[in-house]
Amino acid sequence: MFQDEDGRVTAKQLKKMMQTLGNAITDEEVADIMKEARVDRGGSISFAEFSRLMGVGIKHTVEADPEEDMRHAFRLFDQDKDGFISPKEMISALSKFGITINDKEVKQLIGEATLGGEKRVNFETFKKVITQAVH
């Protein structure tokens, strides 16, 4: 799922992702983030742990309307603005975060999010998945 497609985020990958997003962080800040995420013995965190960690950061820093923030996040993925995140859009959006995901993995993610009923993700499903990842 990530550059080496092992589904885990290392400190080096996290630093690169943050730089790609325009938020260069120091090695000390990376170490603090990894410590907060309870890094495993291999020195990495799972995608679920990463999502939860990023969601917690958003939850504590957002003072505006949480619903609007969620819609903004959704729009980052919904590139053609049709109200759905297609597999192609998910692959493209995640690549901007330095996350490489293949067709099989994106199908699995969408299948889990939609309980296998859809081939794309709407806003309500996106919101539900993100909200569950934060809690």
ABEGO torsion letter per residue (X at the ends): XBAAGAGBBBAAAAAAAAAAAGBBBBAAAAAAAAAAAGBBAAGBBBAAAAAAAAAAAAAAABABBAAAAAAAAAAAABAAGAGBBBAAAAAAAAAAAGBBBBAAAAAAAAAAAAGGABABBBAAAAAAAAAAAAX
